[in-house]
Amino acid sequence: MNHDLLADVFSAIKNTEGMGRPTAVVPASTLAENVLKIMQKRQYIGEFTSLKRQRKFEVHLLGRVNDCNVSKPRFSIKNDEYIKWEKRFLPANGIGILILSTPKGVMDHQEAKKLGIGGQILGYVY
């Protein structure tokens, strides 16, 4: 039984990367699609396609994901607290991204910083 779809997406990507396979099959949802688009934009993954009959995405991996996971609980971040949360979840300054749910949609922390908005941490990738 799946309780956290985003956690299933991240664990499938991380486990498949660890095995060295070129593609991963992950559960599909609107939130998962938005997170995959952010990961694709930041070049952590390649293209992904929808397998409509199975309600899954096939993700082409580039071998650039060292770790990715969800944040439980989903902490709220103010627009001036990003450094604190980067230190908590990311290995070093400038390495990796925090993925946030903001009033303007799902985005990474660098884009949210530019817009000057806060949100809730969904997860991280580096």
C-alpha positions in Angstrom: 0.0 0.0 0.0 1.4 3.4 -1.0 1.1 6.2 1.4 3.5 8.8 0.0 3.7 8.9 -3.8 6.5 11.4 -3.9 8.6 9.2 -1.6 8.0 6.3 -4.0 9.2 8.4 -6.9 12.4 9.5 -5.1 13.2 6.0 -3.9 12.6 4.4 -7.3 15.0 7.0 -8.9 17.6 6.6 -6.2 17.5 2.8 -6.3 17.6 2.6 -10.1 20.5 5.1 -10.2 22.4 2.9 -7.7 21.9 -0.2 -9.9 23.3 1.7 -12.9 20.2 1.2 -15.1 19.4 3.8 -17.8 15.6 4.2 -17.0 13.4 4.1 -14.0 9.6 3.6 -13.9 8.0 5.7 -11.2 4.3 6.3 -10.1 2.5 9.1 -11.9 0.6 12.1 -10.5 0.5 15.8 -11.1 2.8 16.5 -8.2 5.3 13.9 -9.4 5.2 15.4 -12.9 6.0 18.9 -11.5 8.9 17.5 -9.4 10.3 15.6 -12.4 10.1 18.8 -14.5 12.2 20.6 -11.9 14.7 17.8 -11.8 14.9 17.8 -15.6 15.3 21.6 -15.7 18.2 21.3 -13.3 19.6 18.4 -15.3 19.4 15.7 -12.7 17.3 13.5 -15.0 16.7 13.3 -18.8 13.4 13.1 -20.6 10.5 11.4 -19.0 7.4 9.9 -20.8 4.0 8.9 -19.5 2.9 5.2 -19.6 -0.8 6.0 -19.6 -2.1 2.5 -19.2 0.0 1.8 -16.2 -0.3 5.3 -14.7 3.5 5.6 -14.4 6.3 7.7 -15.9 9.4 6.3 -17.5 12.3 8.5 -16.5 15.6 8.5 -18.4 18.5 8.8 -15.9 21.7 10.7 -16.5 23.7 9.3 -13.5 23.7 12.6 -11.7 21.5 11.9 -8.7 23.5 11.0 -5.6 20.6 11.3 -3.2 17.0 12.4 -3.2 14.4 12.1 -0.6 11.2 13.7 0.8 11.1 15.9 3.9 8.8 14.5 6.7 7.2 16.5 8.1 6.9 19.1 5.4 8.5 22.1 7.1 7.3 25.6 6.3 10.0 28.0 5.1 9.9 31.8 5.2 11.6 33.7 2.4 14.6 34.6 4.7 15.3 31.1 6.1 16.7 29.3 3.0 20.3 29.1 4.3 19.2 27.3 7.5 17.3 24.6 5.5 20.1 24.3 2.8 22.5 23.5 5.7 20.1 20.9 7.1 19.3 19.0 3.9 22.1 19.7 1.3 25.7 18.5 1.5 27.4 21.8 0.7 26.8 25.4 -0.4 25.7 25.5 -4.0 25.2 21.7 -4.4 21.7 20.4 -4.8 18.2 21.8 -4.7 15.3 21.9 -2.3 12.0 21.3 -3.9 9.2 23.5 -2.5 5.5 23.9 -2.8 4.8 27.6 -2.9 1.7 29.7 -3.5 3.0 30.1 -7.1 3.4 26.4 -7.7 6.1 23.8 -7.2 9.6 25.1 -7.7 13.2 24.8 -6.4 14.5 27.0 -3.6 16.7 29.1 -6.0 13.7 30.2 -8.0 11.7 30.9 -4.8 14.6 33.0 -3.5 14.5 35.1 -6.6 10.8 35.6 -6.3 11.1 36.3 -2.6 8.5 33.8 -1.5 8.4 31.0 1.1 6.7 27.6 1.0 6.8 24.1 2.3 9.7 21.7 1.7 8.6 18.7 -0.4 12.1 17.1 -0.7 15.7 17.6 -1.9 18.0 16.4 -4.7 21.7 16.4 -5.0 
